[in-house]
Amino acid sequence: MNDPITAGLARLFDDHRIVFWYDTARDMRDAFDAVALAGVTKVEIANNEFGLKHRMLRQEPEQKFLVYREDAAPPDTANWLLDLQLATVVFKADQAGMWLSELGLPPQFEAVVRDHPEFYRAGSRVARLQQLLQASDTVTQVRLRMLAVCAGAEGGLDTVIEALLGELADGRHEALRLVERAGLTGVLWKHIANAYGYQSDEPDFEDFAIVLFQSAYAWSVGQEGKLNAEALLVFRRWKNSRHWGAAFETLAGRYQVLLNIPDEVSVRDFRTLMAVDHFEVIDQHIIRQLVHAMSTQTVSASDVLKWVRERRQSHWYATYEDIYQAIGFATEFQQALAEANLGMTSPAEGVKRYVASWFRLDQLYRKFIYHMQKSGHAALLVELRDAVENRYTNSFVLKLNDAWQDQVSGMTDWAVPDYPQQRTFYREQAAEFRRKDQKVAVVISDALRFEVAEECLRRIRALNRFDADLKPMIGALPSYTQLGMGALLPNRELSL
């Protein structure tokens, strides 16, 4: 079975009961005589066509036959076994025939092997092609699958394009060189022209890639691209693929200057680009314009939050996630500040209103600062940072402090009705657990703001096994670290 002729015949007999073998060059007699396949009867055409037909169809209708003729096949009009031949398969013992036999393809596919011998010189490529072939494939589709094998793709033209774009991004050209050696270059460009509308007197794959980026961007901003809508679909799938993400970023960075995208987007209103993410410079432009609009208060908070949500779909969102997060928290801060009434009629009302809603202003400000610093692109947020800092300092902290100071000035004792004192924490709360013989752990964190504790509370409640409550206490005066820490421990008298 190691003999390629015997192996090729065996594969054909897996699917056919009768196999014809025409020895056109009359040099395969010894090979025919050497063939010995279990369950296969060898017969020879020698002016006995009617006898053979009667034997194969009537006398032994279940038997497998290898029908040999030491000559070329007769013309169809003189071939008395033509009906059987057309219903079965013809074995060819030349190299092209061997490849056809190995692939299980009928004679009409001879051109796909005879025209591309270099492709078939590697057994690994033949084996891979065999895996991709489907029973319904045409000659055109077989050549397309050969392109897929050269590119290391899955079979469709779109996957070939994706693989070649990946090689282009890496600066490699092995697949295109193999396509050329295999005589498939013309096939490749014919498919690309028919499928995507690419036309060039001297087609080149990098030129095609540049036109693909250019057309995809043009379509996205309402203009007409050089390639058709099918090319846009392929571009979108490739761009959004996790597997090809790095390749897309490399080529986008390489082509955005070549295509003059920075200047092109600089004159566009950022609102018209919210669904576009073909180049990184687009996100940078949107961020700059959005920051300016927020700083000058020419956009509504609801619109900004909607745009930030939309940009989560951008390919570049991961790169600028912290900036978008900072913009979102700055927007929520400004919205909350505009809705806040920072007045109070008593210390108790001040505490109540802070723990109910005002703490969110501190929380949103903290998150804005955190994401701005984490982004690594703080320069993009300078204008917004200055606006938020100004509003936080002058419109929130200063006003709240003034209102609180007015209440504190009228107090004779440092106590707020209905709120426990920090210095009585152990006696009034922790000791209760001790009396029940329950363990108590006290975690002391210096300057833990109420808004941080509120976020911690939400995170604890998000865990399935835990629950928590958050209650404010009135801190000890002066608000000195060691005094505040000591106030939470068992004590009868505190002194400084």
C-alpha angles and dihedrals in degrees: 000000000000087000104100092219093053091043092050092049092048091056091051092050089055087072104022136052095203126041123185121211120192113192096203095171092043091228102108100074093108091048091051092048090050095054112107115172121171111246094012123114117207117217133171131221108233110148088303101104096131092048092050092048092050091048096047097043104031112017099038107015094159098044122103116235134196104204112200130190121184092217141047119294111274120245113281092250090056097038107104090184095050094112091055092043092053091048094051133027140278119226118216119198098197119096094265090048091049091054091047089050092049091052093044092236124149122242094265087071092060093112093061089065102029093052096047108039094152090063092058097048090088115069090205091061092048090049092050092048089051089056092051099045119104127199092244096052119130125210089264092052092048090055089049089053089050088056089051090053091051091051096042089241134141101253113273124096090244091059090048090054091048092051093047091049088052091053091047091054090051092049092244128130104179094119094050091047090052090048088054094047090049091054092244100119093100090047091053095051093043090055092046092049094048096043102038107019095245111160126183136147088220106027115205126178097227089050088052090050092051091048089048092055091043093050094045091053092045092052091048093057095045098264129120117258129210091244126058133254092268089063089052091055091051090048092051094049092048093046093050095045115109089212094057099033095107092048091051092050092050095051094040089054091047096049105036092080093039089055092044091238096154092060092040095055094039091076094046126096106247090230090069091057100053093109095042125093105152094123133029091232088068092064090047091052093048091050094049093047093044093049091051093048091050093047091052091041094234095134131060123246092237091055093049092050090048091051092048089053091049092052090059084082091058117112088228096051093105089056093051100027095118091050092051089046090051091050090050094050092045088054093049089047093053091046093049092046092052090053096044123104104201097192126112136184098204140012090253091055090048092053092044094051093045095053090043100050119331092076087070090071091059090044096050091046091052092050092048091053092044096053093041091056093042094051096074087217099084090142089070089059101044094109093048093043091055091049093048093045091051093050094043094050102038105025099038117017096037095045094045092048092049092050092046093047090054089058096043092051090062096050122104095186130034096244135108116208116248094014123098122237121246091228092059094050097106096042097045102033117012095041090059090066091045091056089054088051091245123143118248126199118194115199112197118200118179114235095356101173120222092240091056090051089050091055090047089052091055092050092050092049089051088064113088098225101047143062132184144183130215122211128169123233130195109249126230121262130265091040092230120152100233092044092050092049092049091048090065093055128076107289145151100190132019122201137172 
